Amino acid sequence: MGEGFFKQKNGLLAVDIAAACGVFTAEQFAGLARLAGKTGARHLKLTTRQTVLVLLPEERAGELAAGLAGLGLKVAPFGNVVRPVKACPGNESLCPRTLGDALELGITLQERFLGRQVPKDFKIAVAGCPRGCTDPFCADFGVIAAGKGVFDVSIGGLAGSQRPRHGDIIARRVPEDKVPDLLEFILERFRGLGQPREKLGRAVERLGLQAFLPPADMLSSPKDDSALDEFTRFLHSEN
């Protein structure tokens, strides 16, 4: 796994910094500003992946990276890995259109999967409603809220290409707690079936969508047997 250090044409180095789906505390923002100033940074740039690029002299990059841990931030992983998750501010507190808590789910997915090794870079986008402000159908794994606590999931989106591809829906109304399991399954299939440096969308085109469909029982919620258990206890009780 590589890290997000990028040499620029002007001789500076760009350091890609990841937060929780682009959410910083005021202390983190202020601390990053102080750290950037201390290390001679010229500019800070927000990216489409909800990360922050810091442009600074190459010899100061190590000092900047070392100071991130104290702020609860990190240099974003780069290469053929799961990249920082892109999530909209979709929750009941922040967006009037939201159908589900996209931000919390996005942060959960990033904390669990960020940096996982894959055949080719893997991007995740989570949206709180069908407006899809985070472009979920352009991501390798797109998640779109379909109601309170349930999400539709697509795979194989590919925007950064001369031959772009729209993601395919593989599951609808997936319970929120099952989305990480579904992502785990897709990553496992991708690692097993994908060729080196092959995007997931191209693997879907080559092998067919069926090769990546999850088993039906994976997404089913366990039945609530509490009432049945109570009745069973009643039958076996001494009266």
C-alpha positions as CSV (number, residue, x, y, z in Angstrom):
1,M,0.0,0.0,0.0
2,G,1.3,3.4,-1.0
3,E,0.6,6.8,0.6
4,G,-0.7,10.0,-1.0
5,F,2.5,11.9,-1.7
6,F,2.5,13.4,-5.2
7,K,5.4,15.3,-6.8
8,Q,4.1,18.4,-8.6
9,K,5.5,20.0,-11.8
10,N,6.4,23.1,-9.9
11,G,8.7,21.1,-7.6
12,L,6.4,21.1,-4.6
13,L,4.9,17.9,-3.0
14,A,1.2,17.4,-2.5
15,V,0.2,15.4,0.6
16,D,-3.3,13.9,0.6
17,I,-4.9,14.0,4.0
18,A,-7.9,11.9,4.9
19,A,-10.5,12.8,7.6
20,A,-13.8,11.1,8.4
21,C,-15.5,11.4,5.0
22,G,-14.4,15.0,4.8
23,V,-15.6,15.9,8.3
24,F,-13.1,17.9,10.4
25,T,-13.6,19.2,13.9
26,A,-12.8,22.9,14.4
27,E,-9.7,21.8,16.4
28,Q,-8.5,19.6,13.5
29,F,-9.0,22.3,11.0
30,A,-7.2,24.9,13.1
31,G,-4.4,22.4,14.0
32,L,-3.9,21.5,10.3
33,A,-3.7,25.2,9.4
34,R,-1.0,25.7,12.1
35,L,0.9,22.6,11.0
36,A,0.7,23.6,7.3
37,G,2.0,27.1,8.2
38,K,4.8,25.6,10.3
39,T,6.0,23.3,7.5
40,G,6.0,26.0,4.8
41,A,2.8,24.9,2.9
42,R,1.9,27.1,0.0
43,H,-1.7,26.1,-0.5
44,L,-4.4,23.7,0.8
45,K,-6.8,22.2,-1.8
46,L,-10.1,20.4,-1.2
47,T,-10.4,17.3,-3.5
48,T,-13.4,15.6,-5.0
49,R,-12.7,12.6,-2.7
50,Q,-13.3,14.7,0.4
51,T,-9.7,14.8,1.3
52,V,-7.3,17.8,1.6
53,L,-4.1,18.3,-0.4
54,V,-1.4,20.2,1.3
55,L,1.2,21.6,-1.2
56,L,4.6,22.2,0.5
57,P,8.3,21.8,0.0
58,E,9.2,18.1,-0.4
59,E,11.8,18.1,2.4
60,R,9.0,19.2,4.9
61,A,6.5,16.5,4.0
62,G,7.8,14.1,6.7
63,E,7.3,16.7,9.3
64,L,3.8,17.4,8.2
65,A,2.9,13.7,8.1
66,A,4.3,13.2,11.6
67,G,2.2,15.9,13.0
68,L,-1.1,14.5,11.6
69,A,-1.5,11.7,14.2
70,G,-1.8,14.2,17.0
71,L,-4.8,15.7,15.1
72,G,-6.5,12.4,14.5
73,L,-5.8,12.7,10.8
74,K,-3.7,10.6,8.4
75,V,-2.1,10.6,5.0
76,A,-4.6,8.9,2.7
77,P,-3.5,5.5,1.2
78,F,-2.8,5.4,-2.5
79,G,-2.4,2.7,-5.1
80,N,-4.4,-0.4,-5.6
81,V,-6.3,-0.1,-2.3
82,V,-9.7,1.0,-1.0
83,R,-9.6,4.8,-1.1
84,P,-11.1,7.3,1.3
85,V,-14.9,7.0,1.3
86,K,-17.0,9.8,-0.3
87,A,-20.2,10.4,1.7
88,C,-22.8,13.2,1.6
89,P,-23.9,15.0,4.7
90,G,-27.2,13.0,4.5
91,N,-28.7,12.6,7.9
92,E,-31.7,14.1,9.7
93,S,-29.6,16.9,11.3
94,L,-28.0,18.2,8.2
95,C,-30.0,17.6,5.0
96,P,-33.8,18.0,4.5
97,R,-33.9,15.6,1.6
98,T,-32.1,12.6,3.3
99,L,-33.8,9.2,3.4
100,G,-31.0,7.6,5.5
101,D,-27.9,8.4,7.4
102,A,-25.3,8.3,4.6
103,L,-22.6,10.1,6.6
104,E,-22.6,7.7,9.5
105,L,-22.5,4.7,7.2
106,G,-19.8,6.3,5.1
107,I,-17.6,6.8,8.1
108,T,-18.2,3.2,9.3
109,L,-17.2,1.9,5.9
110,Q,-14.0,4.1,5.8
111,E,-12.9,3.0,9.3
112,R,-13.3,-0.7,8.4
113,F,-12.1,-0.9,4.8
114,L,-9.7,2.0,4.1
115,G,-6.4,0.8,2.7
116,R,-7.6,-2.8,1.9
117,Q,-5.5,-4.3,-1.0
118,V,-7.4,-4.9,-4.3
119,P,-6.4,-5.5,-7.9
120,K,-7.0,-1.9,-8.8
121,D,-8.0,1.2,-6.8
122,F,-11.5,0.9,-5.3
123,K,-13.7,3.9,-4.6
124,I,-16.8,4.0,-2.5
125,A,-19.6,6.6,-2.5
126,V,-22.5,6.9,-0.1
127,A,-25.6,9.1,-0.8
128,G,-28.5,9.9,1.5
129,C,-31.1,10.1,-1.3
130,P,-31.5,9.3,-5.1
131,R,-30.2,12.8,-6.0
132,G,-26.8,11.1,-5.5
133,C,-24.6,14.2,-4.7
134,T,-21.6,11.9,-4.2
135,D,-22.1,10.2,-7.6
136,P,-22.6,6.7,-6.3
137,F,-23.2,5.2,-9.7
138,C,-19.7,6.4,-10.7
139,A,-18.1,4.5,-7.9
140,D,-16.8,0.9,-7.7
141,F,-19.3,0.5,-4.8
142,G,-22.2,2.9,-4.6
143,V,-24.7,3.1,-1.8
144,I,-27.9,5.1,-2.0
145,A,-30.4,5.5,0.8
146,A,-33.8,4.1,-0.1
147,G,-35.6,4.7,3.2
148,K,-34.9,4.9,6.9
149,G,-32.2,2.3,7.6
150,V,-32.2,0.7,4.1
151,F,-29.9,1.2,1.1
152,D,-29.7,0.3,-2.6
153,V,-26.2,-0.9,-3.6
154,S,-24.5,-0.7,-7.0
155,I,-21.1,-1.9,-8.2
156,G,-18.8,-1.4,-11.1
157,G,-19.2,2.3,-11.7
158,L,-16.3,3.9,-13.5
159,A,-16.0,7.6,-14.1
160,G,-12.3,8.3,-14.6
161,S,-12.0,6.7,-18.0
162,Q,-12.4,7.5,-21.7
163,R,-15.0,4.7,-21.6
164,P,-17.0,5.5,-18.5
165,R,-19.4,3.0,-17.0
166,H,-22.6,3.3,-14.9
167,G,-22.8,1.1,-11.9
168,D,-25.2,-1.9,-11.8
169,I,-27.7,-2.3,-8.9
170,I,-27.0,-5.6,-7.2
171,A,-29.2,-5.3,-4.1
172,R,-32.1,-3.1,-3.0
173,R,-33.2,-2.0,0.4
174,V,-30.3,-3.6,2.2
175,P,-30.4,-3.1,5.9
176,E,-27.8,-0.6,7.0
177,D,-26.0,-3.2,9.2
178,K,-25.7,-5.5,6.2
179,V,-24.0,-3.0,3.9
180,P,-20.5,-3.7,5.4
181,D,-21.0,-7.5,4.9
182,L,-22.0,-6.9,1.3
183,L,-18.9,-4.8,0.7
184,E,-16.7,-7.5,2.3
185,F,-18.2,-10.0,-0.1
186,I,-17.6,-7.8,-3.1
187,L,-14.0,-7.1,-2.1
188,E,-13.4,-10.8,-1.7
189,R,-14.9,-11.6,-5.1
190,F,-12.9,-8.8,-6.7
191,R,-9.6,-10.0,-5.1
192,G,-10.4,-13.6,-6.3
193,L,-11.7,-12.8,-9.8
194,G,-10.1,-9.5,-10.8
195,Q,-7.0,-9.4,-13.0
196,P,-4.0,-7.2,-11.9
197,R,-4.8,-3.5,-12.5
198,E,-8.3,-4.3,-13.7
199,K,-11.1,-2.1,-12.4
200,L,-14.1,-3.8,-10.9
201,G,-16.3,-2.5,-13.6
202,R,-14.2,-4.1,-16.3
203,A,-14.2,-7.3,-14.4
204,V,-18.0,-7.2,-14.3
205,E,-18.0,-6.6,-18.1
206,R,-15.6,-9.5,-18.6
207,L,-17.2,-12.0,-16.3
208,G,-20.8,-10.8,-16.1
209,L,-22.7,-9.4,-13.2
210,Q,-23.8,-12.8,-11.9
211,A,-20.3,-13.6,-10.8
212,F,-20.5,-10.7,-8.2
213,L,-24.1,-11.2,-7.0
214,P,-24.3,-12.0,-3.2
215,P,-26.2,-15.1,-2.0
216,A,-29.8,-14.2,-1.0
217,D,-29.4,-15.2,2.6
218,M,-26.5,-12.8,3.1
219,L,-28.8,-9.8,3.0
220,S,-31.8,-11.2,4.9
221,S,-32.3,-9.9,8.5
222,P,-32.5,-12.5,11.2
223,K,-36.1,-13.2,12.2
224,D,-37.3,-11.8,15.5
225,D,-37.9,-15.0,17.5
226,S,-38.5,-13.2,20.9
227,A,-42.2,-13.8,20.9
228,L,-41.7,-17.5,19.9
229,D,-39.1,-17.9,22.6
230,E,-41.4,-16.5,25.2
231,F,-44.2,-18.9,24.1
232,T,-41.7,-21.8,24.3
233,R,-40.7,-20.9,27.8
234,F,-44.4,-20.7,28.8
235,L,-45.1,-24.2,27.4
236,H,-42.2,-25.6,29.5
237,S,-42.9,-23.7,32.6
238,E,-44.4,-25.4,35.7
239,N,-47.9,-24.2,36.4
